[in-house]
Amino acid sequence: MESNPEVIQDGCVTAIGQSPQAIPAFLIHDGGGTTFSYHCLEPLGRFTYGIFNPYFGSGERFEGGIRGMARLYADIIRRTCLEAEFPAKRNPDGTANVLVGGWSMGGLLSLEVAKVLTGDSDVRVVGVLMVDSMYTVDPPSVRLESWDSLDLGHSKNEFLSLQAMKEAVRVIHEWKPPVWSGQQAELRPRISLVRALDAIPTSNSDRIHFADVYRHDRALGWDRYEKDMFAEVLEVRGDHFEMFNFKNIPEVSTAIQRCFDRLEVMDDYQGFL
């Protein structure tokens, strides 16, 4: 991993009926710190970038937790949008429209990035996609599966991913979702959710995985943050970790593409594109 963001899809292969001027998307890493899963997706019909954790190899902690990460990633998006070759038309005010999203922790980071970029003079986030990202504030008291039960193998990258996931859990527990207030509330982008249908198998029947605390809830607990916050909720087969398995890639790709397409269509500024 060298260039951040990475180019996940160059937009040359578009979906049937998809405009070649589709708004570019930025997919932010999950708790494991990499963008590997996004490279497995089928064509989304738009130029797609991936943002990975720049501290993945070192295990270094971010200053400021989720908010500190979001400020850095917002800067990465802003810098990319200012490049001459960035594939987007400009709004009358000169801003570039983008979509942001991510799996698990990536969805939480996307929400925070959207807040950082609210009212930005260079970038306008028109939609946020959360992929199986649960609400994390004051979760229900349940018996959780131990980290020791996670079998991620013994390679260097697998060890680094486990370390990144443990750090992700720490900063997520310290984070509270952003609030758009006053005039900013009118600028908050629409948000959609793609969620897994199944629970993660555990070693004991009386325990659940931390990613399944709200599995019973279609909104994954986000009604506690805001009632009916999602413009759309789509469900896909598999559990939290199986969503991007080879057998589920066609379904999750279709769901992500549909959410991005609809978020773009619903954008109030669509007429400017």
LINJOUR-V411710 format. One record per pair of residues at least 12 apart in sequence whose C-alpha atoms are under 8 Angstrom apart, sorted by the first residue. I is the first residue (numbers start at 1). J is the second residue. D is the distance in Angstrom with one decimal. If there is no record, write none. Layout:
BEGIN
I_J_D, I_J_D
END
This chain:
BEGIN
4_50_7.5, 4_51_5.9, 4_52_6.8, 4_54_7.9, 4_76_7.4, 5_49_5.9, 5_50_5.3, 5_51_4.7, 5_52_7.1, 5_76_7.1, 5_77_7.9, 5_80_8.0, 6_49_5.5, 6_50_5.0, 6_51_6.4, 7_48_6.3, 7_49_4.6, 7_50_6.3, 8_38_6.9, 8_39_5.7, 8_47_7.9, 8_48_5.4, 8_49_5.1, 8_50_5.9, 9_39_7.9, 9_43_7.2, 9_44_7.9, 9_46_7.4, 9_47_5.6, 9_48_5.0, 9_49_6.9, 10_46_7.4, 10_47_4.9, 10_48_6.5, 11_43_7.9, 11_44_7.9, 11_45_6.0, 11_46_4.6, 11_47_4.1, 11_48_7.1, 12_46_8.0, 12_47_7.9, 13_43_6.4, 13_45_6.4, 14_43_6.7, 14_44_7.0, 14_45_3.9, 14_46_6.6, 15_43_7.1, 15_44_6.9, 15_45_4.8, 18_45_6.2, 20_45_7.8, 20_46_7.2, 21_46_7.8, 21_87_7.7, 21_88_6.6, 21_89_7.6, 21_273_7.8, 22_45_7.4, 22_46_5.5, 22_47_7.7, 22_88_7.9, 23_46_6.6, 23_47_7.5, 23_88_6.6, 23_97_6.3, 23_98_5.7, 23_99_6.8, 23_264_7.1, 24_46_5.7, 24_47_4.8, 24_48_5.7, 24_49_7.8, 24_87_7.1, 24_88_7.0, 24_97_7.6, 24_98_5.4, 24_99_6.3, 25_46_7.2, 25_47_6.4, 25_48_4.8, 25_49_6.2, 25_98_5.7, 25_99_4.5, 25_100_5.6, 25_101_7.6, 26_48_5.9, 26_49_4.7, 26_50_5.7, 26_51_7.1, 26_77_7.7, 26_98_7.4, 26_99_6.2, 26_100_4.8, 26_101_6.4, 27_48_7.3, 27_49_6.1, 27_50_4.8, 27_51_6.2, 27_100_5.9, 27_101_4.9, 27_102_5.0, 27_106_7.4, 28_50_5.8, 28_51_4.8, 28_52_6.5, 28_100_7.5, 28_101_6.2, 28_102_4.8, 28_103_7.5, 28_106_4.9, 28_107_7.5, 28_109_7.2, 28_110_6.9, 29_50_7.2, 29_51_5.9, 29_52_5.1, 29_53_6.7, 29_102_6.3, 29_103_7.0, 29_105_7.3, 29_106_5.1, 30_102_6.7, 30_103_5.3, 30_104_5.5, 30_105_4.9, 30_106_4.7, 30_107_8.0, 31_104_6.9, 31_105_5.3, 31_106_7.1, 31_161_7.9, 31_164_6.3, 31_165_4.8, 31_168_5.4, 31_169_7.8, 32_160_7.9, 32_161_4.5, 32_162_6.6, 32_163_7.9, 32_164_5.2, 32_165_5.0, 32_168_7.9, 33_52_5.8, 33_53_4.8, 33_56_5.9, 33_161_6.5, 33_164_6.1, 33_165_7.6, 34_51_7.9, 34_52_5.0, 34_53_6.4, 34_56_7.6, 35_50_6.0, 35_51_6.8, 35_52_5.8, 37_244_6.1, 38_50_7.4, 40_244_7.5, 40_246_8.0, 40_249_7.1, 41_249_6.1, 41_250_7.5, 41_252_7.9, 41_253_5.5, 42_249_7.2, 42_250_6.6, 42_253_5.7, 43_253_7.6, 44_253_7.0, 44_254_7.7, 44_256_7.5, 44_257_5.1, 45_257_7.3, 47_87_7.3, 51_73_7.4, 56_160_6.8, 56_161_7.6, 56_164_6.7, 57_160_6.8, 59_160_7.4, 59_163_7.2, 59_164_6.8, 61_167_7.7, 65_171_5.3, 65_172_7.9, 65_174_7.7, 65_175_7.6, 66_109_6.6, 66_112_7.6, 66_171_6.2, 66_172_6.9, 66_175_6.5, 67_109_8.0, 67_112_6.7, 67_175_8.0, 69_109_7.5, 70_109_5.9, 70_110_7.6, 70_112_5.8, 70_113_4.9, 70_116_7.2, 71_113_6.8, 71_116_6.6, 73_113_6.9, 74_113_5.6, 74_116_6.7, 74_117_6.6, 77_123_8.0, 78_122_6.6, 78_123_6.1, 81_96_6.5, 81_122_7.5, 81_123_7.1, 82_122_7.4, 89_273_6.3, 90_273_7.4, 91_272_6.0, 91_273_7.0, 92_272_7.3, 94_121_7.6, 94_122_6.7, 95_120_8.0, 95_121_6.2, 95_122_4.5, 95_123_4.9, 95_124_6.1, 96_122_6.3, 96_123_4.9, 96_124_5.9, 97_123_6.2, 97_124_4.9, 97_125_5.9, 97_126_6.3, 98_123_7.2, 98_124_6.2, 98_125_5.0, 98_126_6.1, 98_127_7.5, 99_125_5.7, 99_126_5.8, 99_127_5.1, 99_128_6.1, 99_129_7.9, 99_260_7.3, 100_114_7.6, 100_125_7.0, 100_127_6.5, 100_128_5.1, 100_129_6.4, 101_128_5.4, 101_129_4.3, 101_130_5.7, 101_131_7.4, 102_129_6.5, 102_130_5.7, 102_131_5.8, 103_130_6.3, 103_131_4.4, 103_132_6.2, 103_133_6.5, 104_130_7.3, 104_131_5.9, 104_132_5.4, 104_133_4.2, 104_134_7.3, 105_133_6.3, 105_168_7.4, 105_172_7.8, 106_130_7.4, 106_131_7.8, 106_133_7.7, 107_128_7.9, 107_129_6.6, 107_130_4.2, 107_131_6.1, 107_132_7.7, 107_133_5.6, 108_130_7.2, 108_133_6.6, 108_177_7.7, 110_128_6.5, 110_129_7.6, 110_130_7.5, 111_128_6.6, 111_177_7.6, 111_178_7.5, 112_177_7.1, 112_178_6.3, 114_128_7.4, 114_188_7.7, 114_189_7.5, 115_178_6.7, 115_179_8.0, 115_180_7.4, 115_188_7.5, 118_184_7.2, 118_187_6.6, 118_188_7.0, 119_184_7.7, 119_187_7.4, 125_189_6.4, 126_189_5.1, 126_190_6.9, 126_263_7.3, 126_264_6.9, 126_267_6.2, 127_189_4.9, 127_190_5.0, 127_191_5.8, 127_192_7.9, 127_260_7.6, 127_263_5.6, 127_264_7.1, 127_267_7.8, 128_189_6.7, 128_190_6.3, 128_191_4.7, 128_192_6.4, 128_263_8.0, 129_191_5.8, 129_192_5.0, 129_193_5.8, 129_194_7.6, 129_256_7.9, 129_259_7.2, 129_260_7.3, 130_191_7.4, 130_192_6.2, 130_193_4.9, 130_194_6.4, 131_193_5.8, 131_194_4.7, 131_195_5.9, 132_193_7.0, 132_194_5.9, 132_195_4.4, 132_196_6.2, 132_220_7.7, 132_240_6.7, 133_193_8.0, 133_195_7.7, 133_220_7.4, 134_211_7.0, 134_214_6.8, 134_220_5.0, 134_221_6.3, 134_222_7.1, 135_214_7.9, 135_220_6.3, 135_221_5.1, 135_222_5.2, 135_224_8.0, 135_225_7.8, 136_172_7.0, 136_173_6.9, 136_176_7.8, 137_173_7.3, 137_175_7.6, 137_176_6.4, 139_213_7.0, 140_213_7.0, 142_207_7.4, 142_208_7.5, 142_213_7.8, 143_206_6.9, 143_207_4.9, 143_208_6.4, 144_207_5.1, 144_208_5.0, 144_209_5.5, 144_210_6.0, 145_202_6.5, 145_203_7.4, 145_204_7.8, 145_207_5.5, 145_208_5.5, 145_209_5.0, 145_210_7.1, 149_203_7.1, 190_230_7.2, 190_231_6.3, 190_263_6.8, 191_229_6.9, 191_230_5.2, 191_231_5.8, 191_232_7.6, 191_263_7.7, 192_230_4.9, 192_231_5.3, 192_232_4.9, 192_233_6.1, 192_259_6.5, 192_263_7.7, 193_219_7.8, 193_230_6.5, 193_232_6.3, 193_233_4.8, 193_234_6.4, 193_259_7.9, 194_233_5.8, 194_234_4.8, 194_235_5.8, 194_236_7.2, 194_255_6.8, 194_256_7.1, 195_218_8.0, 195_233_7.3, 195_234_6.3, 195_235_4.9, 195_236_6.3, 196_235_5.7, 196_236_5.2, 196_237_5.9, 196_238_5.8, 196_239_5.3, 196_240_5.8, 196_243_6.7, 197_215_7.7, 197_235_6.1, 197_236_6.0, 197_237_5.5, 197_238_6.1, 197_239_6.3, 198_215_7.7, 198_237_6.9, 198_238_5.4, 198_239_4.5, 198_240_7.5, 199_212_6.2, 199_215_6.7, 199_239_5.3, 199_240_7.3, 200_212_7.1, 200_239_5.4, 200_240_6.6, 200_241_7.5, 211_240_7.0, 212_240_8.0, 218_233_7.8, 219_233_7.5, 231_263_8.0, 232_259_7.2, 234_255_6.6, 235_255_8.0, 236_251_6.5, 236_252_6.3, 236_255_7.6, 237_251_7.7
END
